[in-house]
């Protein structure tokens, strides 16, 4: 007589084994993939530095600094950092204030040249700086004011150019509109560039450069009364 084999328990055992091996902690489904967050965008620069305007002579040393609002495409809250310094590159800072407003009143010393700008930044510290304006606070009995430090036009700071002839371009200004300005030029391949030209009347100067070199330059501004303002050191490179 042929024996009948009972297969049902064996089939059930194999089925349970297969399903248990094929399962995982999340029930065998595909793990959800988190969406990639949208990159944060820095706010725009402030629309304008309203007051004090560029190269202004301020009669009162208590000054309300005002600027127009920046915008942020992400809708983030915008904060502003007002910086007032004694030099154009703002290393010698006399006031630095953070606010959500677009104005701030500050009392400064009389008879002093100042440089100010505003940085707009969001909650993730993405930031955009405004341009820098110079102004002067009137001193008692002052008949002549020092010129402002020169501002950079070209080459852009840390720009890279082909070797050859490069035109250095800057701007000078003075609250004494009748003063005549001249410039002393320092240029070279060290961070303390050598003096190469005195009493430059124009505000451009051509220099010759070689490849694969970083150059540094500085402009000191003088008025016709012999008062001088020392400029900051700028740099650019050749490829």
Buried (B, 14 or more C-beta within 10 A) or exposed (E): EEEEEEEEEEEEEEEEEEEEEEEEEEEEEEEEEEEEEEEBBBBBBBBBBBBBEEBBBBEEBEBEBBBEBBEBEBEBEBBBBBBBBBBBBBEEEBBEBEEEEBEBEBEBEBBBBBBBBBBBBBEEEBBBBBEBBBBBBBEEEBEBBBBBBBBBEBBEEEEEBEBEEBEBEBEBBBBBEEBEBBBBBBBBEEEEBEEBEEEBEEBEBEBEBEEEEEBBBBBBBBBBBEBBBBBBBBBBBBE
